[in-house]
């Protein structure tokens, strides 16, 4: 299940602190709703956070300016969200394959190119988080196709879901497929 909270950036709390508090609040809400209880979060250095003593319960949290997202499930998963905004060509070269760069640049407007880029970026980040690699994963090593609005990846055993929310945010979720099929 996916839970999200929007907030107005600024104010008395530093945004990262606010995002952390909102993320943990969403996690606890989701755990109570789905499992009727909460668990303590633990994390070893360099690893993905886990729920202490919660066998088979996974979570992941992502935040960007103005939005926090938490996903909770009974399988490995990763979630990423980004606000659609300008991006640098160097970043696109680093994280997108040649086919993906062509797809982004084929957008008819700057707004469409930005949306295409962040759809790809969040898909890649959600996968990297699902496998526990995060920013250490070379995002340019995987390729997605978004033709005709459908998400197509070449990663067996994982399902990908994507949505645009609040007009300017993309949310992508990667979850282990119980059947071992790629979608």
TIDODO-550596 format. One record per residue (C-alpha): residue number from 1; residue in three letters; x, y, z. Coordinates in Angstrom, 1 decimal, always signed. Layout:
BEGIN
(NUM,'ala',(X,Y,Z));
...
//
This chain:
BEGIN
(1,'unk',(+0.0,+0.0,+0.0));
(2,'unk',(+1.2,+3.5,-0.7));
(3,'unk',(+0.7,+6.5,+1.6));
(4,'unk',(+1.6,+10.1,+0.9));
(5,'unk',(+1.6,+13.5,+2.5));
(6,'unk',(+2.1,+16.9,+1.0));
(7,'unk',(+3.5,+19.8,+2.9));
(8,'unk',(+4.3,+23.4,+2.4));
(9,'unk',(+8.1,+23.8,+2.3));
(10,'unk',(+9.6,+26.4,+4.7));
(11,'unk',(+8.4,+27.3,+8.2));
(12,'unk',(+10.2,+26.7,+11.5));
(13,'unk',(+11.3,+23.1,+10.8));
(14,'unk',(+14.1,+22.4,+8.4));
(15,'unk',(+12.6,+20.5,+5.4));
(16,'unk',(+14.7,+17.4,+5.9));
(17,'unk',(+13.6,+17.1,+9.5));
(18,'unk',(+10.0,+17.6,+8.5));
(19,'unk',(+10.3,+15.0,+5.8));
(20,'unk',(+11.8,+12.5,+8.2));
(21,'unk',(+9.0,+13.1,+10.7));
(22,'unk',(+6.3,+12.8,+8.0));
(23,'unk',(+7.9,+9.7,+6.6));
(24,'unk',(+8.0,+7.9,+10.0));
(25,'unk',(+4.4,+9.1,+10.6));
(26,'unk',(+3.2,+7.6,+7.3));
(27,'unk',(+5.1,+4.4,+8.0));
(28,'unk',(+3.5,+4.0,+11.4));
(29,'unk',(+0.0,+4.8,+10.0));
(30,'unk',(+0.5,+2.3,+7.2));
(31,'unk',(+1.7,-0.4,+9.5));
(32,'unk',(-1.2,+0.1,+11.9));
(33,'unk',(-3.6,+0.1,+8.9));
(34,'unk',(-2.1,-3.0,+7.2));
(35,'unk',(-0.9,-5.0,+10.2));
(36,'unk',(-2.5,-3.6,+13.3));
(37,'unk',(+0.8,-2.7,+14.9));
(38,'unk',(+4.1,-0.9,+14.4));
(39,'unk',(+7.7,-2.1,+14.7));
(40,'unk',(+11.0,-0.4,+15.5));
(41,'unk',(+13.1,+0.7,+12.5));
(42,'unk',(+16.7,-0.6,+12.5));
(43,'unk',(+19.5,+0.0,+10.0));
(44,'unk',(+23.0,-1.3,+9.8));
(45,'unk',(+25.6,+0.9,+8.2));
(46,'unk',(+25.3,+0.9,+4.4));
(47,'unk',(+22.1,-1.1,+4.4));
(48,'unk',(+18.4,-0.5,+3.8));
(49,'unk',(+16.3,+0.3,+6.9));
(50,'unk',(+14.3,-2.7,+8.2));
(51,'unk',(+11.5,-3.3,+10.7));
(52,'unk',(+13.0,-5.1,+13.7));
(53,'unk',(+11.3,-8.5,+14.2));
(54,'unk',(+8.8,-8.0,+11.3));
(55,'unk',(+9.3,-11.1,+9.1));
(56,'unk',(+8.0,-10.5,+5.6));
(57,'unk',(+7.0,-6.9,+6.1));
(58,'unk',(+8.9,-4.4,+4.0));
(59,'unk',(+8.8,-0.6,+3.7));
(60,'unk',(+10.4,+2.2,+1.8));
(61,'unk',(+10.2,+6.0,+2.1));
(62,'unk',(+11.0,+8.8,-0.4));
(63,'unk',(+10.7,+12.5,-0.2));
(64,'unk',(+11.1,+15.5,-2.4));
(65,'unk',(+10.3,+19.2,-1.9));
(66,'unk',(+6.7,+19.3,-0.8));
(67,'unk',(+5.9,+15.5,-0.8));
(68,'unk',(+6.7,+12.4,+1.3));
(69,'unk',(+5.7,+8.9,+0.2));
(70,'unk',(+5.8,+5.6,+2.1));
(71,'unk',(+5.2,+2.2,+0.7));
(72,'unk',(+4.4,-0.9,+2.9));
(73,'unk',(+4.1,-4.5,+1.5));
(74,'unk',(+4.7,-8.1,+2.2));
(75,'unk',(+7.6,-8.2,-0.4));
(76,'unk',(+10.7,-6.4,-1.3));
(77,'unk',(+10.0,-2.9,-2.6));
(78,'unk',(+11.3,+0.5,-3.3));
(79,'unk',(+9.6,+3.9,-3.9));
(80,'unk',(+10.9,+7.1,-5.3));
(81,'unk',(+9.2,+10.5,-5.8));
(82,'unk',(+10.5,+13.6,-7.5));
(83,'unk',(+9.0,+17.0,-8.3));
(84,'unk',(+9.0,+17.6,-12.1));
(85,'unk',(+11.5,+20.5,-12.6));
(86,'unk',(+14.4,+21.6,-14.8));
(87,'unk',(+17.3,+19.1,-15.0));
(88,'unk',(+20.8,+19.3,-16.4));
(89,'unk',(+21.8,+17.4,-19.6));
(90,'unk',(+24.8,+15.9,-17.7));
(91,'unk',(+22.5,+14.2,-15.2));
(92,'unk',(+20.5,+12.7,-18.0));
(93,'unk',(+23.6,+11.4,-19.7));
(94,'unk',(+24.7,+9.8,-16.4));
(95,'unk',(+21.5,+8.0,-15.6));
(96,'unk',(+19.8,+7.4,-19.0));
(97,'unk',(+20.6,+4.9,-21.7));
(98,'unk',(+20.9,+6.2,-25.3));
(99,'unk',(+17.4,+5.0,-26.1));
(100,'unk',(+16.0,+6.7,-23.0));
(101,'unk',(+17.8,+10.0,-23.8));
(102,'unk',(+16.3,+9.9,-27.3));
(103,'unk',(+12.8,+9.3,-25.7));
(104,'unk',(+13.3,+12.2,-23.4));
(105,'unk',(+14.5,+14.6,-26.1));
(106,'unk',(+11.6,+13.5,-28.4));
(107,'unk',(+9.2,+15.3,-26.1));
(108,'unk',(+7.3,+18.0,-27.9));
(109,'unk',(+7.8,+20.6,-25.2));
(110,'unk',(+10.2,+21.3,-22.3));
(111,'unk',(+7.4,+20.3,-19.9));
(112,'unk',(+7.0,+16.9,-21.6));
(113,'unk',(+10.8,+16.4,-21.7));
(114,'unk',(+11.0,+17.1,-17.9));
(115,'unk',(+8.1,+14.7,-17.2));
(116,'unk',(+9.7,+11.9,-19.3));
(117,'unk',(+13.1,+12.3,-17.6));
(118,'unk',(+11.6,+12.2,-14.1));
(119,'unk',(+9.4,+9.2,-14.9));
(120,'unk',(+12.6,+7.3,-15.9));
(121,'unk',(+14.6,+8.7,-13.0));
(122,'unk',(+12.1,+7.6,-10.4));
(123,'unk',(+11.7,+4.1,-11.9));
(124,'unk',(+15.4,+3.6,-11.7));
(125,'unk',(+15.7,+4.9,-8.2));
(126,'unk',(+12.7,+2.8,-7.0));
(127,'unk',(+14.5,-0.3,-8.3));
(128,'unk',(+17.8,+0.6,-6.8));
(129,'unk',(+16.1,+1.1,-3.4));
(130,'unk',(+14.1,-2.1,-3.7));
(131,'unk',(+17.4,-4.1,-4.1));
(132,'unk',(+19.0,-2.2,-1.2));
(133,'unk',(+21.6,-0.4,-3.3));
(134,'unk',(+20.2,+3.1,-3.4));
(135,'unk',(+22.6,+5.7,-4.8));
(136,'unk',(+25.4,+3.1,-5.1));
(137,'unk',(+23.5,+1.5,-8.0));
(138,'unk',(+24.6,+2.6,-11.5));
(139,'unk',(+21.3,+3.9,-12.8));
(140,'unk',(+22.5,+4.0,-16.4));
(141,'unk',(+22.8,+0.2,-16.4));
(142,'unk',(+19.1,-0.5,-16.6));
(143,'unk',(+16.7,+0.7,-19.3));
(144,'unk',(+13.0,+1.4,-19.3));
(145,'unk',(+10.5,+2.0,-22.1));
(146,'unk',(+7.6,+4.4,-21.6));
(147,'unk',(+6.1,+4.3,-25.0));
(148,'unk',(+2.3,+4.7,-25.1));
(149,'unk',(+2.3,+5.5,-21.4));
(150,'unk',(+3.1,+1.9,-20.3));
(151,'unk',(+6.1,+1.1,-18.1));
(152,'unk',(+8.2,-1.7,-19.7));
(153,'unk',(+11.4,-2.8,-18.0));
(154,'unk',(+13.8,-5.6,-18.7));
(155,'unk',(+14.3,-6.7,-15.0));
(156,'unk',(+12.8,-10.2,-14.4));
(157,'unk',(+11.0,-10.7,-11.1));
(158,'unk',(+10.0,-7.0,-10.5));
(159,'unk',(+6.8,-5.1,-11.1));
(160,'unk',(+6.7,-1.3,-11.7));
(161,'unk',(+3.9,+1.1,-10.9));
(162,'unk',(+3.9,+4.8,-11.6));
(163,'unk',(+1.6,+7.8,-11.0));
(164,'unk',(+1.6,+11.5,-11.4));
(165,'unk',(+0.1,+13.3,-8.3));
(166,'unk',(-0.6,+16.9,-7.3));
(167,'unk',(+0.1,+18.0,-10.9));
(168,'unk',(+3.9,+18.2,-10.5));
(169,'unk',(+5.1,+15.0,-8.8));
(170,'unk',(+6.0,+11.6,-10.1));
(171,'unk',(+5.8,+8.5,-7.8));
(172,'unk',(+7.3,+5.2,-8.9));
(173,'unk',(+7.1,+1.9,-7.0));
(174,'unk',(+9.1,-1.2,-7.7));
(175,'unk',(+8.0,-4.4,-6.0));
(176,'unk',(+9.1,-8.0,-6.2));
(177,'unk',(+6.7,-10.0,-8.3));
(178,'unk',(+5.4,-13.0,-6.4));
(179,'unk',(+5.3,-15.0,-9.6));
(180,'unk',(+8.8,-14.0,-10.7));
(181,'unk',(+7.4,-12.3,-13.8));
(182,'unk',(+8.5,-8.9,-15.1));
(183,'unk',(+5.8,-6.4,-16.0));
//
